[in-house]
Amino acid sequence: MIIQKKTEDFPIIYLRYIKGNLIYIGETVSFLKSRHLRDDVIQAGNFDCVKILKASKNTIRRRYWEAVLILNLKPSHQSNTSKYIGLVRKINNDEFVRTPIENKEKDFEKTLISNKLEIKLTAYRHLMEFRKYMEAIN
């Protein structure tokens, strides 16, 4: 267990648990203000354990990592994840969060691109062989 000094303040991302089940993930700019221990959030007010992660002082980065945790760990009291998906997509230029169908489409596009390149390379090789053959005849 890590004991924190009361004088040391830092931004955190906190994870609330009930009986070992993750129910809520939040972020705050101040560890000392004890937002992670408050019962003011109605839907996630009951909890028996809180895990604290030190976070970036940069608000955008802190909220980004909160969103990544929510999307990956799927807390039971945070089922509406549309704003978190939007945040992660905005920061990562749509590369991080994709549905399984979008993953298949991206993989298919990559396969098409690699197949097109392979066909172009093969055509180029045949064209070069044909050119050498024609030069040899003349």
GUFINU-931905 format. One line per 8 residues: number of its first residue (from 0); their letters; for each residue x, y, z of N, C-alpha, C, CB. Coordinates in Angstrom, 1 decimal. Glycine has a CB too. Example, Ala and Ser with C-alpha at 12.3 -4.5 7.8 and 13.67 -1.06 7.14 Angstrom:
<sites>
0 = as = 13.2/-5.7/7.8/12.3/-4.5/7.8/13.2/-3.3/7.8/11.3/-4.5/9.0 | 12.8/-2.2/7.1/13.7/-1.1/7.1/12.9/0.0/7.9/14.1/-0.6/5.7
</sites>
This chain:
<sites>
0 = miiqkkte = 0.8/-1.2/0.0/0.0/0.0/0.0/0.9/1.2/0.0/-1.0/0.0/1.2 | 0.5/2.3/-0.8/1.2/3.5/-0.8/0.4/4.5/0.1/1.3/4.0/-2.3 | 1.2/5.2/0.9/0.6/6.2/1.8/0.9/7.6/1.2/1.1/6.1/3.3 | -0.1/8.4/0.9/0.2/9.7/0.4/0.2/10.8/1.4/-0.9/10.0/-0.7 | 1.1/11.7/1.3/1.2/12.9/2.2/0.0/13.8/1.9/2.6/13.6/2.0 | -0.5/14.4/3.0/-1.7/15.3/2.8/-1.3/16.6/2.1/-2.3/15.6/4.2 | 0.0/16.9/2.1/0.4/18.2/1.5/0.7/18.0/0.0/1.7/18.7/2.2 | 0.8/16.8/-0.5/1.1/16.6/-1.9/-0.2/16.5/-2.7/1.9/15.3/-2.0
8 = dfpiiylr = -0.3/17.4/-3.6/-1.5/17.5/-4.5/-1.2/17.2/-5.9/-2.3/18.8/-4.3 | -2.0/16.4/-6.6/-1.8/16.0/-8.0/-3.1/15.6/-8.6/-0.7/14.9/-8.1 | -3.2/15.7/-9.9/-4.4/15.2/-10.6/-4.5/13.7/-10.6/-4.4/15.7/-12.1 | -5.7/13.2/-10.6/-5.9/11.7/-10.5/-7.0/11.3/-11.4/-6.2/11.3/-9.1 | -7.0/10.0/-11.7/-8.1/9.3/-12.3/-8.5/8.2/-11.3/-7.8/8.6/-13.7 | -9.7/8.2/-10.9/-10.1/7.2/-9.8/-11.1/6.2/-10.4/-10.7/8.0/-8.7 | -11.0/5.0/-9.8/-11.9/3.9/-10.2/-12.6/3.4/-8.9/-11.1/2.7/-10.8 | -14.0/3.5/-9.0/-14.8/3.1/-7.8/-15.3/1.6/-8.0/-16.0/4.0/-7.6
16 = yikgnliy = -15.2/0.9/-6.9/-15.6/-0.5/-7.0/-16.7/-0.9/-5.9/-14.4/-1.5/-6.8 | -17.5/-1.8/-6.2/-18.4/-2.4/-5.2/-18.2/-3.9/-5.3/-19.9/-2.0/-5.4 | -17.8/-4.5/-4.2/-17.5/-5.9/-4.1/-16.7/-6.4/-5.3/-18.8/-6.7/-4.1 | -15.7/-5.7/-5.6/-14.7/-6.1/-6.7/-15.2/-5.8/-8.1/-14.5/-7.5/-6.6 | -16.4/-5.3/-8.3/-16.9/-4.9/-9.6/-16.8/-3.4/-9.8/-18.4/-5.3/-9.7 | -16.2/-3.1/-11.0/-15.9/-1.7/-11.3/-17.3/-1.0/-11.6/-15.0/-1.6/-12.5 | -17.6/0.1/-11.0/-18.9/0.7/-11.2/-18.7/2.1/-11.9/-19.6/0.9/-10.0 | -17.6/2.8/-11.6/-17.4/4.2/-12.1/-16.0/4.6/-12.2/-18.1/5.1/-11.1
24 = igetvsfl = -15.7/5.4/-13.3/-14.3/5.9/-13.5/-14.5/7.4/-13.6/-13.6/5.3/-14.7 | -13.7/8.2/-12.9/-13.7/9.6/-13.0/-12.3/10.2/-12.9/-14.6/10.2/-11.9 | -12.3/11.5/-13.1/-11.0/12.2/-13.1/-11.2/13.5/-12.3/-10.4/12.5/-14.5 | -10.1/14.0/-11.7/-10.2/15.3/-11.0/-8.8/15.9/-11.0/-10.7/15.1/-9.6 | -8.8/17.2/-10.9/-7.5/17.9/-10.9/-6.8/17.9/-9.6/-7.8/19.4/-11.3 | -7.5/17.5/-8.5/-6.9/17.6/-7.2/-7.2/16.4/-6.3/-7.4/18.8/-6.5 | -6.1/15.7/-5.9/-6.2/14.6/-5.0/-6.7/15.1/-3.6/-4.9/13.9/-4.8 | -6.3/16.2/-3.2/-6.6/16.7/-1.8/-8.1/17.1/-1.7/-5.7/17.9/-1.5
32 = ksrhlrdd = -8.7/17.5/-2.7/-10.1/17.9/-2.6/-11.0/16.7/-2.4/-10.5/18.6/-3.9 | -10.5/15.5/-2.6/-11.2/14.2/-2.2/-12.5/14.0/-3.0/-11.5/14.1/-0.8 | -12.5/14.4/-4.3/-13.7/14.1/-5.1/-13.9/12.6/-5.2/-13.6/14.8/-6.5 | -12.8/11.9/-5.3/-12.9/10.4/-5.4/-13.6/9.7/-4.3/-11.5/9.9/-5.7 | -13.7/10.4/-3.1/-14.3/9.8/-1.9/-15.7/10.3/-1.7/-13.5/10.1/-0.7 | -16.2/11.3/-2.4/-17.5/11.8/-2.2/-18.6/10.9/-2.7/-17.7/13.2/-2.9 | -19.8/11.0/-2.0/-21.0/10.2/-2.4/-21.9/11.1/-3.2/-21.7/9.7/-1.1 | -21.5/12.2/-3.7/-22.4/13.1/-4.4/-22.9/12.7/-5.8/-21.7/14.5/-4.6
40 = viqagnfd = -22.2/11.7/-6.3/-22.7/11.1/-7.6/-23.7/10.1/-7.3/-21.5/10.5/-8.4 | -25.0/10.4/-7.7/-26.1/9.5/-7.3/-25.9/8.1/-7.8/-27.4/10.1/-7.8 | -25.6/8.0/-9.1/-25.5/6.6/-9.7/-24.3/5.8/-9.2/-25.5/6.7/-11.2 | -23.3/6.5/-8.8/-22.1/5.8/-8.3/-21.7/6.2/-6.9/-20.9/6.1/-9.3 | -22.7/6.5/-6.1/-22.4/7.0/-4.8/-22.1/5.9/-3.8/-23.6/7.7/-4.2 | -22.6/4.7/-4.0/-22.2/3.6/-3.1/-21.0/2.9/-3.7/-23.4/2.6/-3.0 | -20.0/2.8/-2.9/-18.8/2.1/-3.3/-18.0/1.7/-2.0/-17.8/2.9/-4.2 | -17.2/0.6/-2.2/-16.5/0.2/-1.0/-14.9/0.2/-1.2/-16.9/-1.2/-0.6
48 = cvkilkas = -14.5/0.5/-2.4/-13.1/0.6/-2.7/-12.9/1.6/-3.8/-12.5/-0.8/-3.2 | -11.8/2.4/-3.7/-11.4/3.4/-4.7/-9.9/3.1/-5.0/-11.7/4.8/-4.2 | -9.7/3.0/-6.3/-8.3/2.9/-6.8/-7.9/4.2/-7.4/-8.0/1.7/-7.8 | -6.7/4.7/-7.1/-6.3/6.0/-7.6/-5.1/5.8/-8.6/-5.9/6.9/-6.4 | -5.2/6.5/-9.7/-4.1/6.6/-10.6/-3.6/8.0/-10.8/-4.5/6.0/-12.0 | -2.3/8.3/-10.6/-1.8/9.6/-10.9/-2.0/9.9/-12.3/-0.3/9.7/-10.5 | -2.4/11.1/-12.6/-2.7/11.5/-14.0/-1.9/12.7/-14.4/-4.2/11.7/-14.2 | -2.1/13.0/-15.7/-1.4/14.2/-16.3/-2.0/15.5/-15.8/-1.4/14.1/-17.8
56 = kntirrry = -1.2/16.5/-15.7/-1.8/17.8/-15.3/-2.5/18.5/-16.5/-0.6/18.8/-14.8 | -2.2/18.0/-17.7/-2.9/18.4/-18.9/-4.3/17.9/-18.9/-2.1/18.0/-20.1 | -5.3/18.7/-18.8/-6.7/18.3/-18.8/-7.1/17.5/-19.9/-7.6/19.5/-18.7 | -6.7/17.8/-21.1/-7.1/17.0/-22.3/-6.5/15.6/-22.2/-6.5/17.7/-23.6 | -5.2/15.5/-21.8/-4.6/14.1/-21.7/-5.3/13.3/-20.6/-3.1/14.2/-21.4 | -5.6/14.0/-19.5/-6.3/13.3/-18.4/-7.6/12.8/-18.8/-6.4/14.2/-17.1 | -8.4/13.6/-19.5/-9.8/13.2/-19.9/-9.7/12.1/-21.0/-10.5/14.4/-20.4 | -8.6/12.2/-21.8/-8.4/11.2/-22.8/-8.2/9.8/-22.2/-7.2/11.5/-23.7
64 = weavliln = -7.3/9.8/-21.2/-7.0/8.5/-20.5/-8.2/8.0/-19.7/-5.8/8.6/-19.6 | -9.0/8.9/-19.1/-10.2/8.5/-18.5/-11.2/7.8/-19.5/-10.9/9.8/-17.8 | -11.3/8.4/-20.7/-12.2/7.9/-21.7/-11.6/6.5/-22.2/-12.2/8.8/-22.9 | -10.3/6.4/-22.3/-9.8/5.1/-22.8/-10.1/4.0/-21.7/-8.2/5.2/-23.0 | -9.9/4.4/-20.4/-10.2/3.4/-19.4/-11.7/3.0/-19.4/-9.8/4.0/-18.0 | -12.6/4.0/-19.6/-14.0/3.7/-19.6/-14.4/2.8/-20.7/-14.8/5.0/-19.7 | -13.8/3.1/-21.9/-14.1/2.3/-23.1/-13.6/0.8/-23.0/-13.6/2.9/-24.3 | -12.4/0.7/-22.3/-11.8/-0.6/-22.2/-12.3/-1.4/-21.0/-10.3/-0.5/-22.1
72 = lkpshqsn = -12.5/-0.8/-19.9/-13.0/-1.5/-18.7/-14.5/-1.6/-18.5/-12.4/-0.8/-17.5 | -15.2/-0.7/-19.2/-16.7/-0.8/-19.2/-17.3/-0.8/-17.8/-17.2/-1.9/-20.0 | -17.2/0.3/-17.0/-17.8/0.3/-15.7/-19.4/0.2/-15.8/-17.5/1.7/-15.0 | -20.0/-0.5/-14.8/-21.4/-0.8/-14.9/-22.3/0.4/-14.8/-21.7/-1.7/-13.8 | -21.9/1.5/-14.2/-22.7/2.7/-14.1/-22.4/3.7/-15.2/-22.5/3.3/-12.7 | -21.6/3.4/-16.1/-21.3/4.3/-17.2/-21.6/3.6/-18.6/-19.8/4.8/-17.2 | -22.8/3.3/-18.8/-23.2/2.6/-20.1/-23.2/3.5/-21.3/-24.5/1.9/-19.9 | -23.5/4.7/-21.1/-23.5/5.6/-22.3/-22.1/6.2/-22.6/-24.5/6.8/-22.0
80 = tskyiglv = -21.5/5.6/-23.5/-20.1/5.9/-23.8/-19.9/6.7/-25.1/-19.3/4.6/-23.9 | -20.9/7.2/-25.6/-20.8/7.9/-26.9/-19.9/9.2/-26.8/-22.2/8.4/-27.4 | -20.0/9.9/-25.7/-19.1/11.1/-25.6/-17.6/10.7/-25.5/-19.5/12.0/-24.4 | -17.4/9.5/-24.8/-16.0/9.1/-24.6/-15.4/8.6/-26.0/-15.9/8.0/-23.6 | -16.3/7.9/-26.8/-15.8/7.4/-28.1/-15.5/8.6/-28.9/-16.9/6.6/-28.8 | -16.3/9.7/-28.9/-16.1/10.9/-29.7/-14.8/11.5/-29.3/-17.2/11.9/-29.5 | -14.5/11.6/-28.0/-13.3/12.2/-27.5/-12.0/11.5/-27.9/-13.3/12.3/-25.9 | -12.1/10.1/-27.8/-10.9/9.3/-28.2/-10.7/9.4/-29.7/-11.1/7.9/-27.8
88 = rkinndef = -11.8/9.3/-30.5/-11.7/9.4/-31.9/-11.1/10.8/-32.3/-13.0/9.2/-32.6 | -11.6/11.9/-31.7/-11.1/13.2/-32.0/-9.6/13.3/-31.8/-11.8/14.2/-31.2 | -9.1/12.8/-30.7/-7.7/12.9/-30.3/-6.8/12.0/-31.2/-7.5/12.6/-28.8 | -7.3/10.8/-31.5/-6.5/9.8/-32.2/-6.8/9.8/-33.7/-6.8/8.4/-31.7 | -7.6/10.8/-34.2/-7.9/10.8/-35.6/-8.6/9.5/-36.1/-6.7/11.1/-36.5 | -9.5/9.0/-35.3/-10.4/7.9/-35.6/-9.6/6.6/-35.7/-11.0/8.1/-36.9 | -8.4/6.4/-35.1/-7.7/5.2/-35.2/-7.9/4.3/-34.0/-6.2/5.5/-35.3 | -8.3/4.8/-32.9/-8.3/3.9/-31.7/-9.6/3.1/-31.5/-8.1/4.7/-30.4
96 = vrtpienk = -10.7/3.8/-31.6/-12.0/3.1/-31.2/-12.7/2.8/-32.5/-12.8/4.0/-30.3 | -12.9/1.6/-32.8/-13.7/1.1/-34.0/-14.5/0.0/-33.6/-12.7/0.8/-35.1 | -15.7/-0.2/-34.2/-16.5/-1.3/-33.9/-15.9/-2.5/-34.7/-18.0/-1.0/-34.4 | -16.4/-3.7/-34.4/-15.9/-4.9/-35.1/-16.1/-4.8/-36.6/-16.5/-6.1/-34.6 | -17.2/-4.2/-37.0/-17.5/-4.1/-38.5/-16.5/-3.1/-39.1/-18.9/-3.6/-38.7 | -16.2/-2.0/-38.4/-15.2/-1.0/-38.9/-13.8/-1.7/-39.0/-15.2/0.2/-38.0 | -13.5/-2.5/-38.0/-12.2/-3.2/-38.0/-12.1/-4.1/-39.3/-12.0/-4.1/-36.8 | -13.2/-4.8/-39.6/-13.2/-5.7/-40.8/-13.1/-4.8/-42.0/-14.5/-6.5/-40.9
104 = ekdfektl = -13.8/-3.7/-42.1/-13.6/-2.8/-43.2/-12.2/-2.3/-43.4/-14.6/-1.6/-43.1 | -11.6/-1.9/-42.3/-10.2/-1.4/-42.4/-9.3/-2.5/-42.8/-9.8/-0.8/-41.0 | -9.4/-3.7/-42.3/-8.6/-4.8/-42.7/-8.8/-5.1/-44.2/-8.9/-6.1/-41.8 | -10.1/-5.1/-44.6/-10.3/-5.3/-46.0/-9.7/-4.3/-46.9/-11.9/-5.3/-46.3 | -9.7/-3.0/-46.5/-9.1/-1.9/-47.3/-7.6/-2.2/-47.3/-9.4/-0.6/-46.6 | -7.0/-2.6/-46.2/-5.5/-2.9/-46.2/-5.2/-4.0/-47.1/-5.0/-3.2/-44.8 | -6.0/-5.1/-47.1/-5.8/-6.2/-48.0/-5.9/-5.8/-49.5/-6.9/-7.3/-47.7 | -6.9/-4.9/-49.8/-7.1/-4.4/-51.2/-5.9/-3.6/-51.6/-8.3/-3.6/-51.3
112 = isnkleik = -5.4/-2.8/-50.7/-4.3/-1.9/-51.1/-3.0/-2.8/-51.3/-4.0/-0.9/-49.9 | -2.8/-3.8/-50.4/-1.6/-4.7/-50.6/-1.8/-5.5/-51.9/-1.4/-5.6/-49.4 | -3.0/-6.0/-52.2/-3.2/-6.7/-53.4/-3.0/-5.9/-54.6/-4.6/-7.3/-53.4 | -3.5/-4.6/-54.6/-3.2/-3.7/-55.7/-1.7/-3.5/-55.9/-4.0/-2.4/-55.5 | -1.0/-3.3/-54.9/0.4/-3.1/-55.0/1.1/-4.3/-55.6/1.0/-2.7/-53.6 | 0.7/-5.5/-55.1/1.3/-6.7/-55.6/1.0/-6.9/-57.1/0.7/-7.9/-54.8 | -0.2/-6.6/-57.5/-0.6/-6.7/-58.9/0.3/-5.7/-59.7/-2.1/-6.4/-59.1 | 0.4/-4.5/-59.2/1.2/-3.5/-60.0/2.7/-3.9/-60.1/1.1/-2.1/-59.2
120 = ltayrhlm = 3.2/-4.5/-59.0/4.6/-4.9/-59.0/4.8/-6.1/-60.0/5.0/-5.4/-57.6 | 3.8/-7.0/-60.0/3.9/-8.1/-60.9/3.8/-7.6/-62.4/2.8/-9.1/-60.6 | 2.9/-6.7/-62.6/2.7/-6.2/-64.0/4.0/-5.4/-64.4/1.5/-5.2/-64.0 | 4.6/-4.7/-63.5/5.9/-4.0/-63.8/7.0/-5.0/-64.1/6.3/-3.1/-62.6 | 7.1/-6.0/-63.3/8.1/-7.1/-63.6/8.0/-7.7/-65.0/8.1/-8.2/-62.5 | 6.7/-8.0/-65.3/6.4/-8.6/-66.6/6.7/-7.6/-67.7/5.0/-9.1/-66.7 | 6.4/-6.4/-67.5/6.7/-5.3/-68.5/8.2/-5.2/-68.7/6.1/-4.0/-68.1 | 9.0/-5.2/-67.6/10.4/-5.1/-67.7/11.0/-6.3/-68.5/11.1/-5.0/-66.3
128 = efrkymea = 10.5/-7.5/-68.2/10.9/-8.7/-68.8/10.6/-8.6/-70.3/10.3/-10.0/-68.2 | 9.4/-8.2/-70.6/9.0/-8.0/-72.1/9.9/-7.0/-72.8/7.5/-7.6/-72.2 | 10.3/-5.9/-72.1/11.1/-4.9/-72.6/12.5/-5.4/-72.9/11.3/-3.7/-71.7 | 13.1/-6.2/-72.0/14.4/-6.8/-72.2/14.3/-7.8/-73.4/14.8/-7.6/-70.9 | 13.2/-8.5/-73.5/13.1/-9.5/-74.6/13.0/-8.8/-75.9/11.8/-10.4/-74.4 | 12.3/-7.7/-76.0/12.2/-6.9/-77.2/13.5/-6.2/-77.6/11.1/-5.8/-77.0 | 14.2/-5.8/-76.6/15.5/-5.2/-76.9/16.5/-6.2/-77.4/16.1/-4.5/-75.6 | 16.4/-7.5/-76.9/17.2/-8.5/-77.3/17.0/-8.9/-78.8/17.1/-9.8/-76.4
136 = in = 15.7/-8.8/-79.2/15.3/-9.2/-80.5/15.9/-8.1/-81.5/13.8/-9.3/-80.7 | 15.8/-6.9/-81.1/16.2/-5.8/-82.0/17.7/-5.7/-82.0/15.6/-4.4/-81.7
</sites>
